[in-house]
Amino acid sequence: MDLPAAAQAAPVEGPAPRSIVLTGKAGESPLLYLAPGTFTFILLDAPILRESVEVEDRARFARVDPSDQGITLALRAPLAPTERLALRFTYREGSPSSTVFLLTGRVGEADIVVNVSRPPQTVEACRAELSVTREHCEAQGKELEALRARSLTVSPAAVALAELVDKEGMKTGNFKESCLDAPGEFRPTRCRALGASAWTVFVFEVSNGGEAPWAPAWAEVTPDSGGVPRRARAVLARRATVLPGEEVSVAVEVEMPVRKPQEWLEAPHALRLCDAAGSRCLSLSRVLL
């Protein structure tokens, strides 16, 4: 008589890989579930800028390792189901150019492998991307020309020969109000100014809180007392293009009517700093020029 075979336990397998297709729609932020003791591997279909990878509250992660086409994550402590920590990164090319994932926790669930892809580029999307790239290149070219034209004024001796500072000297000032009240996706964190008889330079640290790179190309100022806007004489930045989440120093030089020292850095203006197309701008109020 045959005895019944002993029941065999089914092999235990990890969760199946997830597949996410990024569409670039506004507000699109896929959820990823992480758990301590479990690695989460994000596999991408195109190269990214490693230096653009940024995770919120970095101290809570044991590992955040970006590669050319992937990101490895590991938690130190669990995330509550109500928590959302942002993971941001930017692709080297293509559209959407950057994305945001929201990292959270759920009891008994963790993503191990997540395959991330973008839809094939249409002809219209490629043309739009090419147009934006050309605008960025043109803005960078103009900035390079301006830097070359002003290369003789980057030393104390050249400043003295150009008589940019007269016997009255210069005045400096720090402005918190102008920075803290700035609306929109660009956030200045520190503002200061240098003033002299016939010019003012407004310098600030600004971060790109948007989802696409930003190339500041021109600026204009408008007196609070009334009058037409006028273009700044020069806009210089440490880097021509500001990546999402990145912070850079920007200086805006404004030509001013000859004035007495007690009038320096006293005239309130509205300041607008924009990309070449004028579609993405940083706006500041009550900037003292």
C-alpha positions as CSV (number, residue, x, y, z in Angstrom):
1,M,0.0,0.0,0.0
2,D,1.5,3.3,-1.0
3,L,1.9,5.9,1.8
4,P,1.0,9.5,1.0
5,A,3.9,11.7,0.2
6,A,4.9,14.2,2.8
7,A,3.8,17.8,2.0
8,Q,6.6,19.9,0.6
9,A,6.9,23.6,1.6
10,A,6.7,25.9,-1.4
11,P,9.9,27.9,-1.9
12,V,9.8,31.4,-0.5
13,E,10.5,34.1,-3.0
14,G,11.0,37.9,-2.6
15,P,8.6,40.4,-4.1
16,A,8.5,40.6,-7.9
17,P,10.3,43.6,-9.4
18,R,8.2,46.7,-9.9
19,S,8.1,48.6,-13.2
20,I,7.5,52.3,-13.2
21,V,7.1,54.4,-16.4
22,L,7.7,58.2,-15.8
23,T,5.5,60.4,-17.8
24,G,6.8,63.8,-16.6
25,K,3.3,65.0,-15.6
26,A,3.1,67.7,-13.0
27,G,2.8,66.2,-9.5
28,E,3.9,62.8,-10.5
29,S,5.9,61.3,-7.6
30,P,5.8,57.4,-7.4
31,L,5.8,55.8,-4.0
32,L,8.6,53.4,-3.1
33,Y,8.4,51.2,0.0
34,L,11.6,50.7,2.0
35,A,12.4,48.6,5.1
36,P,15.5,48.3,7.3
37,G,17.8,45.4,6.6
38,T,16.6,45.3,2.9
39,F,18.3,46.9,0.0
40,T,16.2,48.7,-2.6
41,F,17.8,48.7,-6.1
42,I,16.4,51.4,-8.5
43,L,17.4,50.4,-12.1
44,L,17.2,53.1,-14.8
45,D,17.0,52.9,-18.5
46,A,19.3,55.9,-19.1
47,P,22.3,57.5,-17.5
48,I,21.8,60.1,-14.7
49,L,24.0,62.8,-13.2
50,R,25.3,61.1,-10.1
51,E,25.9,64.4,-8.4
52,S,22.2,65.3,-8.8
53,V,21.0,62.4,-6.5
54,E,19.6,63.9,-3.4
55,V,17.6,62.2,-0.6
56,E,15.7,64.0,2.1
57,D,16.9,63.5,5.7
58,R,20.1,61.7,4.6
59,A,21.1,60.7,8.1
60,R,18.2,58.1,8.2
61,F,19.8,56.1,5.4
62,A,22.7,53.6,5.8
63,R,23.4,53.7,2.1
64,V,22.6,56.1,-0.8
65,D,24.8,54.9,-3.7
66,P,24.2,56.3,-7.1
67,S,25.7,54.7,-10.3
68,D,25.4,55.7,-13.9
69,Q,22.1,53.9,-14.3
70,G,20.9,53.0,-10.8
71,I,20.6,54.0,-7.2
72,T,20.9,51.7,-4.2
73,L,19.1,52.6,-1.0
74,A,19.2,51.1,2.5
75,L,17.5,52.5,5.7
76,R,19.0,52.7,9.2
77,A,15.6,52.8,10.9
78,P,12.0,52.1,9.6
79,L,9.8,54.8,8.0
80,A,6.3,55.2,9.2
81,P,3.5,54.7,6.6
82,T,2.6,58.3,7.0
83,E,6.2,59.6,6.2
84,R,7.3,60.7,2.8
85,L,11.0,61.4,2.1
86,A,11.8,62.8,-1.3
87,L,14.4,61.2,-3.6
88,R,15.5,63.5,-6.5
89,F,17.7,63.0,-9.5
90,T,18.3,64.3,-13.0
91,Y,19.0,62.4,-16.2
92,R,21.9,63.3,-18.5
93,E,19.5,63.9,-21.4
94,G,16.0,63.1,-22.5
95,S,12.6,63.9,-21.1
96,P,11.4,64.1,-18.4
97,S,14.8,65.5,-17.4
98,S,14.4,65.0,-13.7
99,T,12.1,63.2,-11.3
100,V,11.0,62.8,-7.7
101,F,10.2,59.6,-5.8
102,L,8.6,59.5,-2.4
103,L,10.0,57.0,0.0
104,T,7.8,55.5,2.7
105,G,7.3,52.4,4.8
106,R,4.6,49.7,5.1
107,V,4.6,46.7,7.5
108,G,5.6,43.6,5.7
109,E,6.3,45.3,2.4
110,A,9.5,46.5,0.7
111,D,10.5,47.1,-2.9
112,I,13.7,45.2,-3.7
113,V,14.1,45.9,-7.5
114,V,12.4,48.8,-9.2
115,N,12.8,49.1,-13.0
116,V,12.3,52.8,-14.0
117,S,11.8,53.8,-17.6
118,R,10.6,56.8,-19.6
119,P,8.3,56.6,-22.6
120,P,9.9,56.7,-26.1
121,Q,10.6,60.3,-27.2
122,T,8.2,61.6,-29.9
123,V,9.4,63.9,-32.6
124,E,7.6,66.8,-31.0
125,A,9.3,66.1,-27.6
126,C,12.7,65.9,-29.3
127,R,12.2,69.2,-31.0
128,A,11.1,70.9,-27.8
129,E,14.1,69.5,-26.0
130,L,16.4,70.6,-28.8
131,S,14.9,74.1,-28.6
132,V,15.5,74.3,-24.8
133,T,19.1,73.0,-25.3
134,R,19.7,75.7,-27.9
135,E,18.4,78.4,-25.5
136,H,20.7,77.1,-22.8
137,C,23.7,77.1,-25.2
138,E,22.9,80.6,-26.4
139,A,22.6,81.9,-22.8
140,Q,25.9,80.3,-21.9
141,G,27.6,81.7,-25.0
142,K,26.4,85.2,-24.1
143,E,27.6,84.8,-20.5
144,L,31.0,83.6,-21.8
145,E,31.2,86.7,-24.1
146,A,30.4,88.9,-21.1
147,L,33.0,87.3,-19.0
148,R,35.6,87.6,-21.7
149,A,34.7,91.3,-22.2
150,R,35.1,92.0,-18.5
151,S,38.2,89.8,-18.0
152,L,40.3,92.9,-17.5
153,T,38.3,94.0,-14.4
154,V,38.9,90.9,-12.2
155,S,41.9,92.3,-10.3
156,P,42.3,95.1,-7.8
157,A,44.7,96.9,-10.1
158,A,42.2,96.8,-13.0
159,V,39.4,98.0,-10.7
160,A,41.5,101.0,-9.7
161,L,42.4,101.8,-13.3
162,A,38.8,101.6,-14.4
163,E,37.9,104.0,-11.5
164,L,35.1,101.8,-10.4
165,V,35.8,102.9,-6.8
166,D,36.5,106.5,-6.1
167,K,37.7,108.2,-3.0
168,E,34.4,107.6,-1.3
169,G,35.0,103.9,-1.3
170,M,32.2,101.3,-1.1
171,K,29.3,100.4,1.2
172,T,28.2,96.8,2.0
173,G,24.9,95.5,3.4
174,N,23.1,92.2,4.2
175,F,19.4,91.9,3.5
176,K,17.3,89.1,5.0
177,E,13.8,90.4,4.2
178,S,14.4,90.4,0.4
179,C,15.5,86.8,0.5
180,L,12.9,85.3,2.9
181,D,9.9,86.8,1.1
182,A,10.8,85.4,-2.4
183,P,7.9,83.4,-3.9
184,G,8.2,80.6,-6.5
185,E,10.5,77.7,-7.2
186,F,13.8,79.6,-6.7
187,R,14.8,80.2,-3.1
188,P,17.6,82.7,-2.2
189,T,19.2,81.8,1.2
190,R,21.5,84.8,1.7
191,C,21.5,88.3,0.1
192,R,24.1,91.0,0.3
193,A,25.0,94.1,-1.7
194,L,28.0,96.3,-2.6
195,G,27.3,99.9,-3.5
196,A,29.5,102.7,-4.9
197,S,28.9,106.1,-6.5
198,A,27.5,104.8,-9.8
199,W,26.8,101.1,-9.4
200,T,25.4,98.5,-7.1
201,V,26.1,94.7,-7.2
202,F,23.5,92.5,-5.6
203,V,24.8,89.0,-4.6
204,F,22.8,86.1,-3.4
205,E,22.9,82.3,-3.0
206,V,19.9,80.8,-4.8
207,S,18.7,77.2,-4.9
208,N,16.7,75.6,-7.8
209,G,13.6,74.1,-6.2
210,G,12.1,73.2,-9.6
211,E,12.3,69.9,-11.5
212,A,14.3,71.2,-14.4
213,P,17.7,72.8,-14.8
214,W,17.7,76.6,-14.7
215,A,20.1,79.0,-16.6
216,P,19.8,82.6,-15.3
217,A,20.6,84.9,-18.2
218,W,19.3,88.4,-17.6
219,A,17.9,90.6,-14.9
220,E,15.9,93.8,-14.6
221,V,15.1,96.2,-11.8
222,T,12.1,98.5,-11.2
223,P,12.2,101.4,-8.7
224,D,9.5,101.2,-6.0
225,S,9.1,104.9,-6.4
226,G,7.9,104.4,-10.0
227,G,9.5,104.2,-13.4
228,V,10.1,101.7,-16.2
229,P,12.0,98.5,-15.7
230,R,15.6,98.6,-16.8
231,R,18.0,95.8,-17.6
232,A,20.9,95.0,-15.3
233,R,24.4,95.7,-16.8
234,A,25.6,92.2,-16.1
235,V,24.6,88.8,-14.6
236,L,27.3,86.5,-13.4
237,A,26.9,83.0,-11.9
238,R,29.4,80.5,-10.6
239,R,27.8,77.9,-12.9
240,A,25.8,78.7,-16.0
241,T,23.2,76.0,-15.4
242,V,21.7,75.3,-11.9
243,L,20.5,71.7,-11.5
244,P,17.3,70.9,-9.5
245,G,18.2,71.0,-5.8
246,E,21.5,72.8,-6.4
247,E,22.6,76.1,-4.9
248,V,24.8,78.6,-6.6
249,S,26.1,82.2,-6.1
250,V,24.7,84.8,-8.5
251,A,25.7,88.5,-8.9
252,V,23.6,91.1,-10.6
253,E,25.3,94.4,-11.5
254,V,23.1,97.5,-11.9
255,E,24.2,100.9,-13.2
256,M,23.0,103.7,-10.9
257,P,22.9,107.5,-11.2
258,V,25.8,109.2,-9.5
259,R,24.9,109.6,-5.9
260,K,26.3,110.6,-2.5
261,P,27.5,107.9,0.0
262,Q,24.5,108.3,2.3
263,E,22.2,107.3,-0.7
264,W,24.0,104.0,-1.4
265,L,22.0,100.9,-0.8
266,E,19.0,103.0,0.2
267,A,16.7,102.9,-2.9
268,P,14.2,100.0,-2.8
269,H,13.7,98.2,-6.1
270,A,11.9,95.1,-7.4
271,L,14.4,92.7,-9.1
272,R,13.6,89.9,-11.6
273,L,16.2,87.3,-12.7
274,C,15.2,85.1,-15.6
275,D,16.3,82.5,-18.1
276,A,16.9,83.4,-21.7
277,A,13.2,82.8,-22.6
278,G,11.9,84.8,-19.6
279,S,9.7,81.8,-18.7
280,R,11.3,80.9,-15.3
281,C,12.2,83.8,-13.1
282,L,13.3,84.6,-9.5
283,S,11.4,87.7,-8.2
284,L,12.6,89.8,-5.2
285,S,10.9,92.8,-3.7
286,R,12.5,95.7,-1.7
287,V,16.0,95.1,-2.9
288,L,18.0,98.1,-1.8
289,L,20.2,99.4,-4.6
